[in-house]
Amino acid sequence: MRALRPSQVVVGVSLAGYHKNLGGVGNYAISLLRTWPTIFPLRALRLFCSKGTFTLAQKLLPFRSRIEHRFLVAESDLPAAAADCDVIFFPCGHLDPIPPPQGLAFHLADLQEWFFPEFFSNEELCRRRNRYRTLHAFGAALLVPSEFTRRCVIELLNYPAERVFTVPLLCGDLPDRGTRPPGVTFDAFVFYPADDFPHKNHLRLLDALRIIADEGINIPLVCTGSRPSGTDWEALATEHRLDFIHLGRIPREEVRWLFDNARALVFPSQFEGFGIRVL
């Protein structure tokens, strides 16, 4: 990197791998971009993505004057498009093109596959191993959300400690006032916001509520998030005779209402690199 004062560094952000069901990592990327102009109003930022990705992100991101977006027809266009950047940051856990541009900084949320390999396909496990090899060879900095993840990266991946930096995740801002989601009629409920990936442990949560219900205590449950597993949670809740509603992905105003009005946040996840829902 050329010798520059921090205020002169031109940062590029690649949204490679971003999609609407990305979950916490996607929320992290959008929160980062939403906050950037507020914290660094005079610092230039280049945003690299396809037109389709930009359309998705734009629904959540009020672009401001110091964020310049550049469209890519293919990920392989990135090195040429980012030639005037000093640092290229990949926040979404996806690394394209290979080899990546110089000045690569990468956000790695966790190493869940080392602890629960059964949750991943062989193809995904191979993709992650290849990504780690690329980061060893080209990564200038690896950003992780917690000291736990940092220890995992250094000990399990044998990654140089001096290139691993703990940077806690942003807690995305919510609207000042909430709106009650349609269909939520419970006077009291617990709230679980999580995409239904296997490690999020929805099945055991419903089993636990069934055991409690069998003892005469009914605890209504409200869930939000995408449903990549395809599981019919409503049918399972009906079988268990539980008061349950899964709202899917909902507007931020409705998320705010649920946080404000739930009796408790329930968080039975088996593995987290950070756990931003608790924050």
N, C-alpha and C positions, 0 to 999 in steps of 0.2 A: 504494500500500500504506500502511495506517495505521502510525504511528510505534510500533514495538514493539521490545523487546529480542529478540535472537535466540532466547532460550529461550521466548518467547511466540508465536513464529510458528507458525501451524497449517498444516501441509503436507498437500496431497492428492496422491495418486498415481492416475492413470487407467491402467488396463490395456487401454485401447482398442487393438485389433490383436493382442492376445496370443493365441497358439494353441500347441498342443503341438509343432509342427514349426517354430517360429520361429527356432530356432538360437541363435547367440551373443547376439543382442539379448534373446531371451526368457530365457536364462540370466542375463544381466545384470540384468533386471528382478527375477527371483526372488531373486538374490543380494542385491540392494539391500534388498528387503523382509525377507529373512531376517536381514540384519545390522543393520537399523535399530534394533530394540529393545535390541541389545547396546551400540551406540555412543551412542544417545540414549534411555536408559531412561525419562526423564521428559518427552520431547518427543512431543506428540500427532501421530498420523499417521492420515489418512483414506484408505481404499482404495476406489476406485470401479470397479465392473465388473459384468457380468451374472452371473446365477447359474451359467450354464454355464462362464464363464471362471473363476469362483471355485472351482468343482469341480475344474477342471484344475490351478489354482495350488495348491489346498489339499493336493494329493498331494505337493507339493515343499516346501511352506511351513508350518513349525510356527508358527501365529499365536500371538502373545503379547498381553498385556493392553493395550499401548499402540497396537496397530494395530486400528482400527475399520473394518469393511467395510460399505459401503453398496451395495446392489444397484440397478442401473439396468435398467429395461425397455428403454430405447433410449438411444443415445449422446446424443440431444438432451436427455435428462433431467439431464445433468451440471451445467449452470450453476446450476440450482435446488438440486440436491443438494449442490453445493460452495460454497454462498453463504457459509458460515462459514469458508472456507479463505482464507489469505493468498496462497498459492502453489499452483498445480496443475501437477504434473510429469507429462509424457508420456514414459516411458522406452522404449516399444516401436516408435518410428519411425512411429507412426500417429496422425493428428490428427483427431479428431472430438469434438464437433460443430463446424460452421463457421457463424458465427464462434465461436471458442473462448472459454472463460471468461477473465476478467481475471487478471493475475498468471501468465501462461503461461510455463512453462519446458519446454524440449523437448530430448530427447536425439537427436542425429543421428550415426549411426555412421560414415557415409562418403558420398562422392559418386561411387560406383562407376559410375553411369550416364554420367558425363562422360567416362570413360576406356574403358568397354566398353558402349556403347549397344546393341550387338547382342545382349547378354544379357537385354534387357528388351523386353517387348511395348510397342506404341505406347500402349496404355491405361495401363500402368504408368508410362511416361515422362511422360505428361500428368498423371497423378496426383501425381507427384513435383514437377513444375513448379508445379502449383497449390498444393501444400503449402508450397513455398518462398515463394510470394507471400503466403500467409497468415502465415507466420512473420515476414516483413518487416513486415507490417501490425500484428500483434498480439503477437509474441514479446517478452517482457521479457528472457529469457535463453536462449541456445542453448548446450547443453553438448555438447562433442565429446570423443572419447577420446584424441586425440593432437594434437601440434602440426602434423603433416602434414594432418590433417583440418581443423584450424583455418585453416591457410593456404588450403586449398581453398575453404572457406566464404567467407572474406573476399575472395579474388581471383576466384573463379568466380561466386559468387552476389552479390558486391558487398554483403555483409552487414556492418553496422556492427561494427567490431572491438571496441568497448567492450561489446558485448552477446554476445560469443563467449568461452566459458570452457573451457579444457582441464581435464577431470576424468578421469584414467585409470580404466579399468574395474576393477571388483572381480574378483579371482580367486576364484571360488566355492570354498568349503571342500569337501573330500572326506572320507569316513569314515577313521578312523585305520587300519582294516584292510580289505584288499580280499578279494574272492571271485573265484575263477577263473571266467570265463564258460564256459558249456557249449559244447562244440564247438571250443574252442581247444586243439589238441593239439600245436602247434608247440613245440619246445624253444627256438627262437630266432626272433624276428620283429621287424618294424618296425610301428609303429602310426601310423595316420592318423585322427584324430577330426575329422570334418567332414561336414556335410550336402552332398549331391552337386549343389550349384548349379554352373553352368558355370565360374565363376571359381575354384572349388576344385580344378579341374584333374585330376580322377581319371583321365581318359582318358590324358593324357600320363604320369601316374605309372605306369600299367600298361604303357604303351609302353616306358618307361625300364626297368622291371623285366624286360620281355621281351628287350630288347637285352642286359641283363646276363646273363640266363639263357642266351641264345644263346652267350655266352662261357664258359659252364660254371659260373656262380655263381648259385645259387638263393636268393633272399631272400623268405621268406614275408611276406605282408602281411595285417594285420588292420585293418579299417575299422569305424568306428562312425558313427552319425548317421542322420538321416532321409534318405529317397531320393525327393525330389520330382521328379527327372528321369525316373523310370521306367525307367532303363537297366538291362539285365540284366548286371550286372557279373560275376556268377558265370560266365555263358556266355562272356564276353570273356576272363576269366582262364583258363578251360578251353581256349579257342582258343589262348591264348598259352602254355599249359602251365605255369601259375604256381600256387604254393601260396597260396591266398587264401581269406579268409572275411570276409563283411560281416555284422556283428552287429546292425545297425540301432540303434535307441535302446535303451540298456541301463541297469540300475540303477547308481547312483553307486558302490556297492561294487565292481562289476565294472570301471567306469572306473578306479578306484583301482588295481586289480590290474594292468590293462593298462599304466598309467603306470609302475608299480613293476617290471614284468617285461619290458617291451619292451627290445630292444637299442638302439633309437633311435626318436625321434619324427621322422616325415617330414612335411614341410609345403610342398608344391609350389604353394600358392595363388598366383594371379596378382594378386590385389588384396586388401588388408586396410585397414580404418580403424585397426586396433589390433593384432590378432593375439594374442588372449588364450590360444590353445592353447600358444603358445611360453612364455608366462609361467607 
